[in-house]
Amino acid sequence: MILREFLYVDTEKVRGMLAQLDGGIAEEARDTTKSDRRTEGGVKGFVGHYQGWGEESYTTKSFGDILFPNLEDALDSSGLITDLSDDLQDATFWTSDKLRGSIDPGTLVRVSSPGSLFDARYVAASLAGFGATYSGLEGIGSVPSASPTTSSRPNRGRPAKQAKGDKPSEADKQIEDTIPEFAPFKNEDGSEGVGPEFFRGMVKIARGLFMPGLHLNLYPTDSDTLSIGVRLQEGRHFLDGDPEILFARYGTGKQFWTVVGTIGHYANTDERIAPSYGDITDGNGTVVRGRAAAFINSYMRFLGALGFSDVPQWPGFTIVPLAVYRVIATSHSEVEAP
C-alpha cells in the first residue's frame, strides 16, 4: 500500500476523468438500519399490526485522499497512463522519437523525479524580510550604517527620490516594491555590498522568468538544462498554503515528487530563431486577427527559447498536473531519495 502526501490535486479534473471511467462517482458512504411500524384498522374492529426491518447501503467516496488514488489505480489497470520516470533519466530520450514521436501532447503520463518548488512571491517576501531585518539592525546600531558618500553614489544604495507625481499607484506596484530601503552593507574588505536595488533586480528576474505563482521544476537527470515545468494552479485541493508556509514546509531544495497529468507542450529547436515579421494586414489596411496572433505567439516562443518568458526551453516540456504528491516513508517501506 502506498501512502501519499499530496501537494496538489485538481479535484474537478480528477472527478471528471474518474466519472468517465466508472460511469459516475458516488460522493458519500453510509450504512443505515431502519425499522417501521404501522397499524391499520381491520374489518369489524380487528386491527392489524405490521413491523418491517431492513438495511440500506448508500455508497460514497471522499473527494480527499481517496479520490485520486482510485483514478491512478484505474488508469494503471486500464493501461491509459504511461510512466516516463525511468526513460527520462536518459538524456538521449528527451530528443528521441520515442518521446516526441510517440507521446503526443495530451497523453496521460506519470513522472517521479527530483524537483524543486519556485515562486517569485516567496523570493520577494524573503528578500523583503532580509531588508527589513537589516534595516532594523542598522537602526539599533548592530551593523554599521553606510557613509553619506557611499549612500549618495548614483545607481548605488538608495535610489533618487521620486517626484510626487511619479509615485506609482497601487495598481502599478509590483512585488519588487515590497523590498524596503536600507543602506548597502559592507563586505569584509570594506567595499560596498549589495543593497535594495540588487534585491529588487533579483525579484524582477524571478517574476519575469516565472510568472508569480507556484511552479514545480522536475530534473530527472543530472543536467539542469533538462527540466519539466509544472505550473500549479491556485485554488485547487491541498494547495491552500501561503508561499511562505509551503516553502517553510518543503524548502527550496530538490525533493522526490511524483506528478500525474497530461503532456502540455514540447519546446522545439526552431523556436530559437527569431521569427521574421510578417504583414498582419490583408493588404488593404485591415488587421487579420489570426495572423497577428500567430506572429505574436511565435515571438513569445522565441523569447521563451532564450529563457525570457514562462515557457519550456528545448528540449524540455510541460505537464498539466492532475496531482502532485510524495510518497510517505514508513517503517515498512523505503522511498527512493533524489
Secondary structure, DSSP 8 states (H G I E B T S, - for coil): ---EEEEEE-HHHHHHHHHHHHTS--EEEEEEEEEEEEEEE-GGG-EEEEEEEEEEEEEE--SSTTHHHHHHHHHHHHT--EE-TTGGGSGGGGGSHHHHTTS-TT-EEEEEEEEEEE-HHHHHHHHHHHHHHHHHHHHTTSS----HHHHTSTTSSS-----GGG---GGG--GGGGS------B-TTS-B---HHHHHHHHHHHHHHS-SSEEEEE--SS-TTS-EEEEE-TTSBT--S-HHHHHHHH-SS-EEEEEEEEEEEE--GGGGS-------B-SSS-B-HHHHHHHHHHHHHHHHHTT-SSS--TT-EEEEEEEEEEE---TT------
